[in-house]
């Protein structure tokens, strides 16, 4: 079971915690609107999840995990595509 630190106590991670963790990692600090668009839900629904009025479902968390994996794959592909071989020397870079 996933856990998080809260006031020195170890508590189970809620789906609200998972939502915040994953969505911020995927979309950055202003993640709420982008998360709503990606999930196809109203922004108010995301705000309800964040406020604790409702918990996001396991299906929502699974979708965010899928989005995070896709984002990671996209970043890995960009890194591979942008790789500069050790044979290439750039006079623009000054350490």
Helices and strands as residue ranges (DSSP letters): E 3-6, E 9-12, H 15-27, H 32-39, H 43-51, H 58-82
